[in-house]
Amino acid sequence: MELSLGKIKSIFKKEKQQDILYVLATVLIIGVIAGLFIWSISIVFKAVDAAFFVNQKDINEDILKFDFEGFKKIAPRLNINFELEPAVQEPAPLTATIPEEVATTTVQEIPVDISLINLEILNGTATKGLATDWKEKFAAVGFKAENIKTGNADNKNYSGIAIYHNAAEKALAKITDVFSQNSISTKTEIDLKLDGISFIIIIGK
């Protein structure tokens, strides 16, 4: 039996329609699968975002913050045993407190008693009686005469007045004040062999 041309065309059209429907169904299934995949991926990203949080305001400071509470909520779903350990507190710095009575108390300076100072005045010139003259001047301002020795230096070529001492500044000042009152300058040198209240004074030209 021979098929007419119209029947052949109708058969061809039906086959074409089936192919088109097949292609459309395939595309629809792929689209659904892709949509489900994208949806599942978005769920995963949301879970990750719930665990990790980047503060956009502080991003310039590169501060990455971890949301411990959020991760703790989803940890059981991921079969993760997650517990927050208590933060270790640093001990407070020790500070020393000074009682008010101690803080307001001022140290009273002990005055220098010139009556206890020992002097040895030596004449370093050829002029006689200079050591004795200065002994009298020291005694006149309060130094004890019995604590003042006089004598001659090892030579007669000294210039100026030298004070040898191993005393505190205030004790030395009591000696230099006597010469200052007589408008005479002095030079001082330390002698470790002397004690704090003993002075050797050499009178020069």
C-alpha positions as CSV (number, residue, x, y, z in Angstrom):
1,M,0.0,0.0,0.0
2,E,1.3,3.3,-0.9
3,L,1.1,6.1,1.7
4,S,-0.2,9.4,0.4
5,L,1.8,12.5,0.7
6,G,-0.5,14.0,3.3
7,K,-0.2,11.0,5.6
8,I,3.6,11.1,5.3
9,K,3.6,14.8,6.3
10,S,1.3,14.1,9.2
11,I,3.5,11.3,10.5
12,F,6.6,13.5,10.1
13,K,4.9,16.4,12.0
14,K,3.9,14.0,14.9
15,E,7.5,12.8,15.2
16,K,8.8,16.4,15.2
17,Q,6.4,17.3,18.0
18,Q,7.5,14.3,20.1
19,D,11.1,15.4,19.7
20,I,10.3,18.9,20.7
21,L,8.4,17.7,23.7
22,Y,11.3,15.4,24.6
23,V,13.8,18.3,24.4
24,L,11.6,20.6,26.4
25,A,11.1,17.9,29.1
26,T,14.8,17.3,29.3
27,V,15.5,21.0,29.7
28,L,12.8,21.3,32.3
29,I,14.3,18.4,34.3
30,I,17.8,19.8,34.1
31,G,16.5,23.2,35.2
32,V,14.8,21.7,38.2
33,I,17.9,19.7,39.1
34,A,20.1,22.9,38.7
35,G,17.6,24.9,40.9
36,L,17.7,22.2,43.6
37,F,21.5,22.2,43.5
38,I,21.7,26.0,43.7
39,W,19.2,26.0,46.6
40,S,21.2,23.3,48.5
41,I,24.4,25.3,47.9
42,S,22.7,28.5,49.3
43,I,21.7,26.5,52.4
44,V,25.3,25.5,53.0
45,F,26.5,29.1,52.6
46,K,24.0,30.3,55.1
47,A,25.2,27.7,57.6
48,V,28.8,28.8,57.0
49,D,27.7,32.5,57.3
50,A,26.0,31.6,60.6
51,A,29.3,30.2,61.9
52,F,31.7,32.9,60.6
53,F,30.9,36.6,60.7
54,V,33.0,39.3,59.2
55,N,32.3,42.8,60.5
56,Q,32.3,45.0,57.4
57,K,32.6,48.2,59.5
58,D,36.0,47.0,60.9
59,I,37.2,45.3,57.7
60,N,39.8,48.1,57.3
61,E,41.3,46.8,60.5
62,D,41.3,43.2,59.3
63,I,39.4,41.9,62.3
64,L,37.9,38.5,61.8
65,K,35.3,37.7,64.3
66,F,34.0,34.2,65.1
67,D,30.4,33.8,66.1
68,F,30.8,31.2,68.9
69,E,27.1,31.3,69.9
70,G,25.9,30.8,66.3
71,F,28.3,27.9,65.7
72,K,27.4,26.4,69.0
73,K,23.7,26.2,67.8
74,I,24.5,24.4,64.6
75,A,27.3,22.3,65.9
76,P,25.0,19.4,67.0
77,R,23.7,19.2,63.4
78,L,27.2,18.8,62.2
79,N,28.0,16.2,64.9
80,I,30.6,18.5,66.4
81,N,31.1,18.6,70.2
82,F,31.6,22.3,70.8
83,E,31.9,23.9,74.2
84,L,33.1,27.3,75.1
85,E,35.9,27.4,77.7
86,P,35.7,30.2,80.2
87,A,38.1,33.1,79.5
88,V,41.2,33.2,81.6
89,Q,41.2,36.5,83.6
90,E,44.5,38.1,84.1
91,P,45.3,39.0,87.7
92,A,44.8,42.6,88.6
93,P,48.1,44.6,88.8
94,L,49.4,45.0,92.3
95,T,49.4,48.6,93.5
96,A,51.1,49.8,96.6
97,T,49.1,52.2,98.7
98,I,50.9,54.6,101.1
99,P,49.0,55.5,104.3
100,E,48.1,59.1,104.5
101,E,50.1,59.6,107.7
102,V,53.2,58.4,106.0
103,A,52.5,60.3,102.7
104,T,52.0,63.6,104.5
105,T,55.0,63.2,106.9
106,T,58.0,65.2,105.8
107,V,61.5,64.1,106.7
108,Q,63.0,66.6,109.1
109,E,66.6,67.4,108.4
110,I,69.0,67.0,111.3
111,P,70.9,70.4,111.8
112,V,74.6,70.4,111.7
113,D,76.1,71.0,115.2
114,I,79.3,73.0,114.5
115,S,80.4,72.5,118.1
116,L,81.2,68.8,117.2
117,I,83.2,69.6,114.1
118,N,87.0,69.0,114.3
119,L,89.2,71.4,112.4
120,E,93.0,71.3,111.6
121,I,94.1,74.6,110.3
122,L,97.6,74.6,108.7
123,N,99.7,77.6,107.6
124,G,101.0,77.1,104.1
125,T,102.8,80.5,103.8
126,A,105.8,82.2,105.3
127,T,103.6,84.6,107.3
128,K,103.5,83.6,110.9
129,G,100.3,83.4,112.9
130,L,97.8,82.9,110.0
131,A,96.6,79.5,111.4
132,T,96.0,81.0,114.8
133,D,94.1,84.0,113.3
134,W,91.7,81.7,111.5
135,K,91.2,79.6,114.6
136,E,90.0,82.7,116.5
137,K,87.6,83.5,113.6
138,F,86.1,80.0,113.6
139,A,85.7,80.1,117.4
140,A,84.0,83.5,117.2
141,V,81.1,82.0,115.1
142,G,80.5,79.0,117.4
143,F,83.2,76.4,116.6
144,K,84.8,75.0,119.8
145,A,88.4,76.1,120.3
146,E,89.4,72.8,121.8
147,N,88.3,71.0,118.6
148,I,90.5,73.3,116.4
149,K,94.2,72.4,115.9
150,T,96.7,74.6,114.3
151,G,100.1,74.0,112.7
152,N,102.3,74.5,109.7
153,A,101.8,72.8,106.3
154,D,104.4,70.7,104.6
155,N,105.6,73.7,102.6
156,K,105.2,77.5,102.5
157,N,104.3,77.8,98.9
158,Y,100.5,77.1,99.0
159,S,98.2,79.6,97.2
160,G,94.6,80.2,98.1
161,I,92.7,78.2,100.7
162,A,92.1,74.5,100.3
163,I,89.6,72.5,102.4
164,Y,90.0,68.8,102.6
165,H,86.9,66.9,103.7
166,N,84.8,63.7,103.5
167,A,81.6,65.4,104.8
168,A,78.0,66.0,103.7
169,E,77.3,69.2,101.9
170,K,75.6,70.9,104.8
171,A,78.6,70.3,107.1
172,L,81.0,71.5,104.5
173,A,78.9,74.6,104.0
174,K,79.4,75.6,107.6
175,I,83.2,75.8,106.9
176,T,83.0,77.7,103.6
177,D,80.5,80.2,105.1
178,V,83.2,81.4,107.5
179,F,85.5,82.2,104.6
180,S,82.7,83.7,102.6
181,Q,81.9,86.1,105.4
182,N,85.5,87.3,105.1
183,S,85.2,87.7,101.3
184,I,87.6,84.8,100.6
185,S,87.0,82.1,98.1
186,T,88.0,78.5,98.8
187,K,88.6,75.3,96.9
188,T,87.5,71.9,98.3
189,E,88.9,68.4,97.8
190,I,87.7,65.0,99.1
191,D,90.0,63.1,101.5
192,L,88.5,59.6,102.2
193,K,90.8,59.2,105.2
194,L,88.8,61.9,107.1
195,D,85.5,61.2,108.9
196,G,82.4,63.3,108.4
197,I,83.1,65.9,111.0
198,S,86.8,66.4,110.4
199,F,88.3,69.0,108.1
200,I,91.8,70.0,107.1
201,I,92.2,73.6,106.0
202,I,95.5,74.8,104.4
203,I,95.9,78.6,104.3
204,G,97.9,79.7,101.3
205,K,99.0,83.1,100.0
